[in-house]
């Protein structure tokens, strides 16, 4: 059997560690060993049950940062996997295992790209950093956001940041995410008056009362989007009411909903418009809001240009810029003024049973990362 590449070997070592969020399971210790050998200054930043790593090489600007997470989602029923989820397997040209694509493969590519780049460029024109957390797949309270707060408090700024999320659709590098929509959720409670269904004059049915308002919310055009973002979307994810009895009108209705919003709207403007609609329908209502992240966009600049060129040179692909999909930790980094893109492997199997990535794609990704480093820091 031919020897496997350094990137694949490191990816396998990381997958063997069952780092189900918020556990790190020794992944960052493995990275620290490699980064220390490259001359990085290591700063562990544990917050509550989350393990975070800030590693930096150099003291001058600009600062190039790789950002990622060592935690993974649960495997699900292990007996449904073709190969055990935490026993990395190379078969049929793929690396199988939980985290292969999301995102231990990217982290391995970070490290091997850095090892080659630093060997050729021991004194680059700026600094290199890594921001690694074990709290991206979880509640994201004590992970990247806390590290960024710490860096901001001491005025330590990131210039360019690549987040290793699996951005690609069909071939590695065919899509990079240069922004993400914002996300804000609401838990809406509408009050009525409970009573017997046979006495409608003595009750106020919150389901009936809410229906016109919910229809209006679902049909409202919140904005028209722009060149980089689709229009803001509103989706109801859960409705609950009732006591379990068919002859009782419920006293309350609970509705869970979410906005994925573009830069044409703000969290505040969406809250105000929802409040106006509900109040106009004369409902007795209350909403508990939860903001997961503001939208961000890196439309153009050194990082996007370098990523475009590196992908084309390594793969021959003309990459597509996209802001589709969910949120990422880039939403915590971009507000500091950093240029941020997400660039990683194909996302077809992330969070699924039998997560896997083409083995050659991780070596390709490492080469792309190295080429970007050369364009920005050489």
VENBELUR-V354004 format. One record per backbone hydrogen bond with DSSP energy under -0.5 kcal/mol. NH is the residue of the N-H (numbers start at 0). CO is the residue of the C=O. If there is no record, write none. Layout:
[[NH;CO] [NH;CO]]
This chain:
[[8;4] [9;5] [10;6] [11;7] [12;8] [13;9] [14;10] [15;11] [16;13] [17;15] [18;16] [19;17] [20;71] [21;133] [22;19] [26;23] [29;25] [30;26] [31;27] [32;28] [33;29] [34;30] [35;31] [36;32] [37;33] [37;34] [38;35] [39;34] [40;55] [41;39] [42;53] [44;51] [46;49] [49;46] [50;21] [51;49] [52;131] [53;42] [54;129] [55;40] [56;127] [63;61] [63;126] [64;159] [65;128] [66;161] [67;130] [69;132] [70;132] [71;18] [79;76] [80;77] [86;83] [88;95] [90;88] [90;93] [93;90] [94;356] [95;88] [95;93] [96;354] [97;84] [99;96] [103;98] [104;98] [106;102] [107;103] [108;104] [109;105] [110;106] [111;107] [112;108] [113;109] [114;110] [115;111] [116;112] [117;113] [118;114] [119;115] [120;116] [123;120] [124;376] [126;61] [127;56] [128;63] [129;54] [130;65] [131;52] [131;129] [132;67] [133;50] [145;142] [146;142] [147;143] [148;144] [149;145] [150;146] [151;147] [152;148] [153;149] [153;150] [154;151] [155;150] [156;154] [158;62] [159;62] [160;338] [161;64] [162;160] [162;340] [163;66] [163;161] [166;164] [167;343] [167;344] [172;343] [173;170] [175;319] [176;341] [177;175] [177;321] [178;321] [179;295] [180;322] [181;260] [182;292] [183;258] [184;289] [185;256] [186;287] [187;185] [187;254] [188;285] [189;252] [190;283] [191;250] [192;203] [194;248] [196;246] [198;195] [201;198] [202;199] [203;192] [205;203] [205;249] [208;204] [209;205] [210;206] [211;207] [213;209] [214;210] [215;211] [216;212] [217;213] [218;214] [219;215] [219;216] [221;219] [225;228] [232;259] [234;257] [236;234] [236;255] [237;255] [239;253] [241;251] [247;244] [248;194] [252;189] [253;239] [254;187] [255;237] [256;185] [257;234] [258;183] [259;232] [260;181] [260;258] [264;261] [269;265] [270;266] [271;267] [272;268] [273;269] [274;270] [275;271] [276;272] [277;273] [278;274] [279;275] [280;276] [281;278] [282;277] [283;190] [284;282] [285;188] [287;186] [288;286] [289;184] [291;182] [291;289] [292;182] [295;179] [297;177] [298;296] [304;300] [305;301] [306;302] [307;303] [308;304] [309;305] [310;306] [311;307] [312;308] [313;309] [314;310] [315;310] [315;311] [316;310] [318;316] [319;173] [321;175] [330;327] [331;328] [332;328] [333;329] [335;332] [336;333] [337;332] [338;158] [340;160] [341;176] [342;162] [342;340] [346;167] [349;346] [351;348] [354;351] [356;94] [358;92] [360;357] [361;357] [361;358] [362;358] [363;359] [364;360] [365;361] [366;362] [367;363] [368;364] [369;365] [370;366] [371;367] [372;368] [373;369] [374;370] [375;371] [376;372] [377;372] [377;373]]
